[in-house]
Amino acid sequence: MKQTPTNYILALARSFPCLKPKLQWWHPANFDANDFHDMIGGWSSSERQAAYFILTVWNPGYAREQGWTFDLVEAVSCLDPVNRAPILAWIAHPYYP
């Protein structure tokens, strides 16, 4: 059974160990990129890069318009190997919900 776009993006976000605790109680009916972005204010640089990755996968054009820039080089430098794994898995099989 194919996942809904919201379920897909939430599962992708929760696949980052650094984001999983922050999102464990967040169960939106629909993914709202602005609400998600509003949550990341006090997050670490690695958590922000993971979040920007999620926002970019959700809607690359909108993320670019908003200035929500995912930087692969910065992500690799601040994310540990376990938190890089979801990005590498997505790169191997990209999907835009």
Helices and strands as residue ranges (DSSP letters): H 5-14, H 20-23, H 33-39, H 45-58, H 60-66, H 72-78, H 81-92
